[in-house]
């Protein structure tokens, strides 16, 4: 029997393998193999539970099978294969049994196969249970399974995506269905969860969805701007889980599975025509889950939350967060940006610049390097509408826009009554474009002559029975 514990104790004390071989009474190849396997399986130190027998079974599982006359199992391969989609222990046992019989060996029975894998998995990936503090964390995610709504006219099944939020301390959960997983519904789901819990925890742990996290950087993840803004409003810190690390949000991962069995599976054949009806049934099922007693601890999710956790939550703001969505746009040569096929002006100085746009239900705000440069009432209805602020236009464009019949009449009033009559005659006896060209030349004269001179000149013009368009 190989003294694995002694070999590893000496190795962790930085004793050379030659000396370990002499001290433990094993060949240098045996010592090297024990150390290699320990490194591969992540053993970096020893504790009291790691007896020599435990270590030998862990490091050399194939030997245990051979000693008992069974076909050995490569548990590491089983463990890796089991992580693939749709692969089950039953399938792996079947493949193992086929290989065993082809080699003339005796395979383990399925029950023993599962028991031995369970022992291996515990040793292979040890986890540390973490006791969460009340009111510390809320974990959120979308369930992998969906429900559906039936279109009343076509009979088509429209998928409904299920949002789940869980408080790890009390295990109290919130569930709601939406037609899509886009940013507005993602934010609205959080707001509804806060209101359901009656408060806000310290930390929010989402998955790395694009609606929440743009770049899952390890030190400081880059959050979606709308998500960050909502978190700031509710004074909550967002700490996304690490990529492919479901144990970072184990509570919601466990709740997803539980909700999938207790709610999604039970409502899979329920026929409804409105999302409100579906959410009403979800809420009824959710109340059952939150109020049913735990099997292995006293009380229920609701009771533990009310008695131990609710008082630790931060208070909700007096007013609900106003949903906002952020987009980017490029300022076109006509100093407008296009948002949802509507056009909004920005100061012409920002032509061809990339800007950030904040959208609410009734307002559009445009930002350049975090400074707001424009805001507009949100356009609704027919696509292709323009919202243009004249202050955003260059001077020549603004003057051209202001050169219209109404403004020309107002200008004539500042000169005198004869000019008013003359301008009206020009507008009434010519096509608008031609009239405006004539009046443009007339207004240029105001830069060279006084008002009295212009008024006197047009008094004389009006004395003729037939007034020529321009000049008199």
C-alpha positions in Angstrom: 0.0 0.0 0.0 1.4 3.4 -1.0 1.8 5.8 1.9 0.3 8.8 0.0 -0.1 11.0 3.1 3.5 10.7 4.1 4.7 11.4 0.6 2.6 14.6 0.4 3.4 15.8 3.9 7.1 15.6 3.0 6.5 17.2 -0.4 4.6 20.1 1.1 7.5 20.6 3.6 9.6 21.2 0.4 11.6 17.9 0.8 13.2 16.7 -2.4 11.7 13.7 -4.1 14.9 11.7 -3.7 14.7 12.1 0.1 11.0 11.4 0.1 11.7 8.1 -1.8 14.2 7.0 0.8 12.1 8.1 3.8 8.7 6.6 2.6 10.3 3.5 1.1 8.8 3.9 -2.3 10.4 4.2 -5.7 11.0 7.7 -7.1 8.5 6.9 -9.9 5.8 6.2 -7.3 6.6 9.4 -5.4 6.5 11.4 -8.6 3.1 9.9 -9.7 1.5 10.6 -6.3 2.7 14.2 -6.5 1.6 14.6 -10.1 -1.9 13.3 -9.4 -2.3 15.5 -6.3 -1.4 18.6 -8.3 -3.8 17.6 -11.1 -6.7 17.2 -8.6 -5.9 20.5 -6.8 -4.6 19.2 -3.5 -2.4 22.0 -2.1 -2.5 21.1 1.6 -3.6 18.3 3.9 -6.2 18.3 6.7 -7.2 15.7 9.3 -10.0 14.2 7.1 -7.4 13.3 4.3 -6.3 9.9 5.7 -4.0 7.7 3.8 -6.9 5.5 2.7 -8.9 8.5 1.6 -5.9 9.8 -0.4 -5.3 6.5 -2.1 -8.9 6.1 -3.2 -8.9 9.7 -4.4 -5.6 9.6 -6.3 -5.9 6.0 -7.6 -9.6 5.2 -8.1 -8.8 2.7 -10.8 -6.9 0.5 -8.4 -9.9 0.1 -6.1 -11.9 -1.4 -9.0 -9.1 -3.8 -10.1 -8.6 -5.1 -6.5 -12.3 -6.1 -6.4 -12.4 -7.7 -9.8 -14.4 -4.9 -11.5 -13.6 -3.1 -14.7 -12.0 0.2 -13.6 -13.7 3.5 -14.3 -12.0 6.7 -15.4 -13.9 9.0 -13.0 -12.2 12.1 -14.3 -13.5 11.4 -17.8 -17.0 10.6 -16.4 -16.9 14.0 -14.5 -16.0 15.9 -17.7 -18.5 14.1 -19.9 -21.3 14.7 -17.4 -20.9 18.5 -17.8 -21.9 18.3 -21.5 -25.4 19.0 -22.5 -27.9 16.1 -22.4 -25.3 13.6 -21.0 -26.5 11.6 -18.0 -25.0 9.1 -15.6 -27.3 6.5 -17.1 -25.8 7.0 -20.6 -22.3 7.0 -19.3 -22.9 3.8 -17.3 -24.3 2.1 -20.4 -21.2 3.0 -22.4 -19.0 1.9 -19.5 -20.8 -1.5 -19.2 -20.4 -2.1 -23.0 -16.6 -1.4 -22.8 -16.3 -3.7 -19.8 -18.1 -6.6 -21.4 -16.1 -6.2 -24.7 -12.9 -6.4 -22.6 -14.1 -9.5 -20.7 -14.5 -7.7 -17.4 -17.3 -7.3 -14.9 -18.9 -3.8 -14.8 -20.3 -2.1 -11.7 -24.0 -2.1 -11.3 -25.7 1.2 -12.1 -26.4 2.0 -8.4 -22.8 1.3 -7.4 -21.6 3.3 -10.4 -23.7 6.3 -9.2 -22.6 5.9 -5.5 -18.9 5.8 -6.5 -19.2 8.8 -8.8 -20.9 10.7 -5.9 -17.9 10.0 -3.7 -15.5 11.1 -6.4 -17.4 14.3 -7.2 -17.4 15.3 -3.6 -13.6 14.9 -3.4 -13.0 16.4 -6.8 -14.8 19.7 -6.3 -15.1 20.7 -2.7 -17.3 23.8 -2.0 -17.3 26.0 1.0 -20.8 26.8 2.4 -21.1 30.6 2.9 -23.6 31.9 5.4 -25.2 35.0 3.9 -26.0 38.0 6.1 -29.7 39.1 6.1 -30.4 41.9 3.6 -27.0 41.5 2.0 -27.7 40.1 -1.5 -30.3 39.7 -4.2 -29.5 37.3 -7.0 -31.3 37.6 -10.3 -31.5 35.6 -13.5 -33.8 34.5 -16.4 -35.1 30.9 -16.2 -33.9 28.6 -19.0 -37.5 27.3 -19.6 -40.3 29.4 -20.9 -44.1 29.6 -20.6 -46.4 30.8 -23.4 -49.4 33.0 -24.2 -51.9 32.0 -26.9 -52.7 34.5 -29.6 -56.5 34.8 -29.5 -56.8 35.3 -33.3 -54.2 33.0 -34.7 -53.8 30.4 -32.0 -50.1 30.8 -32.1 -48.1 30.2 -28.9 -46.1 33.3 -27.9 -43.2 32.6 -25.6 -43.1 34.2 -22.1 -39.7 34.5 -20.4 -39.5 34.0 -16.6 -37.5 36.4 -14.4 -36.4 35.1 -11.0 -35.0 37.0 -8.0 -33.9 35.4 -4.8 -32.7 36.5 -1.4 -30.1 33.9 -0.3 -30.5 34.4 3.4 -34.3 33.7 3.6 -34.6 32.1 0.2 -37.6 34.3 -0.5 -38.2 34.5 -4.2 -39.9 36.8 -6.8 -41.1 35.5 -10.2 -42.6 37.3 -13.2 -43.1 36.6 -16.9 -42.4 39.0 -19.8 -42.7 38.8 -23.5 -38.9 39.4 -24.0 -35.7 39.7 -22.1 -34.7 43.2 -23.4 -33.5 46.0 -21.2 -36.9 47.7 -20.3 -38.3 44.4 -19.0 -35.1 43.5 -17.3 -35.2 46.8 -15.4 -38.9 46.6 -14.7 -38.5 43.1 -13.3 -35.9 44.5 -10.8 -38.2 47.3 -9.7 -41.1 44.9 -9.2 -38.8 42.6 -7.2 -37.7 45.5 -4.9 -41.3 46.5 -4.4 -42.4 42.8 -3.7 -39.6 42.5 -1.0 -40.5 45.9 0.4 -36.9 47.1 0.4 -33.5 47.0 -1.3 -30.6 44.8 -0.4 -27.0 46.0 -0.3 -25.7 44.0 -3.3 -27.2 42.8 -6.6 -25.7 39.7 -8.3 -26.9 39.3 -11.9 -25.6 37.0 -14.6 -23.4 38.5 -17.4 -26.4 39.3 -19.7 -25.9 42.2 -22.2 -28.9 43.9 -20.7 -26.9 44.2 -17.5 -23.2 43.9 -18.2 -21.4 45.1 -21.3 -17.9 43.7 -20.3 -17.6 41.2 -17.5 -14.2 42.5 -16.4 -12.9 40.8 -13.2 -11.9 43.9 -11.2 -14.6 46.4 -12.3 -17.2 45.1 -14.8 -18.5 47.6 -17.3 -22.3 47.9 -16.7 -25.0 48.8 -19.2 -25.7 52.5 -18.6 -29.4 52.0 -18.0 -28.7 49.2 -15.5 -26.0 51.4 -13.7 -28.4 54.3 -13.5 -31.2 52.2 -12.0 -28.7 50.7 -9.4 -27.6 54.3 -8.5 -31.2 55.3 -8.0 -31.9 52.5 -5.6 -28.4 52.8 -3.9 -27.5 49.2 -4.6 -24.1 47.8 -5.7 -24.0 45.6 -8.7 -21.5 42.7 -8.5 -22.0 40.4 -11.6 -21.2 36.7 -11.1 -18.0 35.4 -12.8 -18.3 34.0 -16.3 -19.3 30.3 -16.1 -19.3 30.3 -12.3 -23.0 29.5 -11.4 -22.0 29.0 -7.7 -21.4 32.7 -7.5 -25.2 33.0 -7.5 -26.1 29.5 -6.2 -29.4 30.6 -4.5 -31.0 31.9 -7.7 -29.5 28.9 -9.7 -31.2 26.6 -7.2 -34.4 28.6 -7.2 -34.4 28.5 -11.0 -34.5 24.7 -10.9 -37.1 24.7 -8.1 -39.3 27.3 -9.9 -39.0 25.3 -13.1 -40.4 22.3 -11.4 -43.0 23.9 -9.2 -44.3 26.8 -11.4 -43.1 26.5 -15.0 -43.8 22.7 -15.2 -47.1 23.0 -13.5 -48.3 25.8 -15.8 -47.0 24.2 -19.0 -50.5 23.2 -20.2 -52.3 26.3 -18.8 -54.0 28.2 -21.5 -54.2 32.0 -21.2 -54.5 34.9 -23.6 -53.0 37.7 -21.6 -49.6 38.1 -19.8 -51.5 39.6 -16.8 -53.5 36.4 -16.5 -50.3 34.3 -16.6 -48.6 36.4 -14.0 -51.6 36.1 -11.7 -51.3 32.3 -11.8 -47.5 32.6 -11.3 -48.1 34.8 -8.3 -50.5 32.3 -6.7 -47.9 29.5 -7.2 -45.2 31.8 -5.8 -47.1 32.5 -2.6 -47.5 28.8 -2.0 -43.7 28.3 -2.4 -42.8 31.2 -0.2 -45.2 30.2 2.6 -44.7 26.4 2.7 -42.6 25.2 5.6 -39.0 24.2 5.0 -38.2 20.5 5.1 -34.9 20.7 7.0 -35.3 23.9 9.0 -38.1 25.6 11.0 -40.3 28.2 9.4 -40.9 29.2 5.8 -39.2 31.5 3.4 -41.8 34.2 4.1 -41.6 33.8 7.9 -37.8 33.9 8.0 -37.8 37.0 5.7 -40.4 38.8 7.9 -38.7 37.9 11.2 -35.0 38.1 10.3 -34.3 39.8 7.0 -36.8 42.5 6.1 -35.6 44.9 8.8 -32.1 44.8 7.2 -33.2 46.0 3.8 -32.8 49.6 2.7 -35.9 51.6 2.4 -37.5 52.1 -1.1 -37.3 55.6 -2.6 -40.5 57.6 -2.3 -41.1 57.5 -6.0 -40.5 54.6 -8.4 -37.5 54.8 -10.8 -38.5 56.1 -14.2 -37.4 53.6 -16.7 -34.7 54.8 -19.1 -33.0 53.2 -22.0 -29.6 54.2 -23.4 -28.5 54.1 -27.0 -25.7 55.5 -29.1 -26.2 57.5 -32.3 -24.1 59.4 -34.8 -24.9 63.0 -35.6 -25.8 63.3 -39.3 -24.7 66.2 -41.6 -28.2 67.7 -41.1 -27.3 68.0 -37.3 -30.0 65.4 -36.4 -29.8 61.9 -34.9 -32.1 59.1 -35.8 -33.7 57.2 -32.9 -36.4 54.6 -33.7 -36.9 56.2 -37.2 -37.5 59.6 -35.7 -35.1 62.6 -36.0 -33.9 64.9 -33.2 -31.6 67.9 -33.6 -28.4 68.6 -31.7 -26.1 71.7 -31.9 -24.5 71.7 -35.3 -21.0 71.7 -33.7 -21.4 68.0 -33.0 -21.9 66.9 -36.6 -20.4 63.4 -37.2 -19.7 62.9 -33.5 -20.9 59.8 -31.6 -23.4 60.7 -28.8 -25.2 58.8 -26.0 -29.0 59.0 -26.0 -31.1 58.5 -22.9 -34.7 57.5 -23.7 -37.7 57.6 -21.3 -41.4 57.2 -22.1 -41.8 60.9 -22.9 -38.3 62.4 -23.2 -35.1 62.1 -25.2 -31.8 63.4 -23.8 -28.6 63.6 -25.8 -25.1 63.4 -24.1 -21.6 64.0 -25.4 -18.9 62.9 -23.1 -21.3 62.9 -20.1 -22.5 66.5 -20.8 -26.1 67.0 -21.9 -26.2 68.9 -25.2 -29.9 68.5 -26.2 -33.3 67.3 -25.0 -36.6 66.8 -26.9 -40.1 65.6 -26.2 -40.3 62.1 -27.5 -42.0 61.8 -30.9 -44.8 59.3 -31.3 -47.0 58.1 -34.2 -46.0 58.2 -37.9 -42.3 57.5 -38.5 -40.0 60.0 -40.1 -41.0 63.0 -37.9 -38.5 65.8 -37.1 -38.0 67.6 -33.8 -35.7 70.6 -34.5 -34.6 73.3 -32.1 -33.7 76.4 -34.1 -30.9 77.2 -31.6 -29.1 74.1 -32.9 -28.9 75.4 -36.5 -26.1 77.4 -38.0 -26.8 81.1 -38.7 -27.4 80.8 -42.4 -29.8 77.8 -42.0 -31.7 79.7 -39.3 -32.0 82.8 -41.5 -33.2 80.7 -44.4 -35.8 79.0 -42.2 -37.0 82.3 -40.8 -37.4 83.8 -44.3 -41.1 83.1 -44.7 -44.2 85.3 -45.5 -45.2 85.7 -41.9 -41.7 87.0 -40.8 -41.5 89.3 -43.8 -44.8 90.9 -42.9 -43.6 91.4 -39.3 -40.4 93.0 -40.7 -42.5 95.4 -42.9 -44.5 96.5 -39.8 -41.2 97.7 -38.2 -40.6 100.0 -41.3 -44.1 101.6 -41.8 -47.6 101.2 -43.3 -46.4 101.8 -46.9 -43.9 99.0 -46.6 -46.6 96.7 -45.2 -48.8 97.4 -48.2 -45.9 96.9 -50.6 -44.9 93.6 -49.1 -48.5 92.3 -49.1 -48.8 93.2 -52.8 -45.5 91.3 -53.6 -46.7 88.2 -51.7 -50.2 88.3 -53.3 -49.1 88.8 -56.9 -46.2 86.3 -57.1 -45.6 82.6 -56.4 -44.2 82.3 -52.8 -40.7 81.3 -53.8 -40.4 84.2 -56.3 -41.9 86.6 -53.8 -39.5 85.5 -51.1 -36.6 86.1 -53.5 -37.8 89.6 -54.2 -38.3 90.4 -50.5 -34.9 89.0 -49.7 -33.3 91.6 -52.1 -35.6 94.3 -50.6 -34.5 93.5 -47.0 -30.9 93.7 -48.0 -31.5 97.4 -48.7 -32.3 97.9 -45.0 -28.6 97.5 -44.4 -27.8 100.6 -46.5 -30.9 102.9 -45.9 -32.7 104.1 -42.8 -36.3 103.2 -42.1 -37.6 106.6 -43.0 -35.8 106.5 -46.4 -37.4 103.1 -47.1 -40.8 104.2 -46.1 -40.6 107.4 -48.2 -39.4 105.4 -51.2 -42.4 103.0 -51.0 -44.9 105.9 -50.6 -43.8 107.1 -54.0 -44.0 103.5 -55.4 -47.5 103.2 -54.3 -48.5 106.4 -56.1 -48.1 104.7 -59.5 -51.3 103.0 -60.7 -49.3 99.9 -61.6 -46.7 99.0 -59.2 -43.7 97.1 -60.6 -42.6 94.2 -58.4 -39.1 95.4 -57.7 -37.6 97.9 -57.7 -40.0 100.9 -58.4 
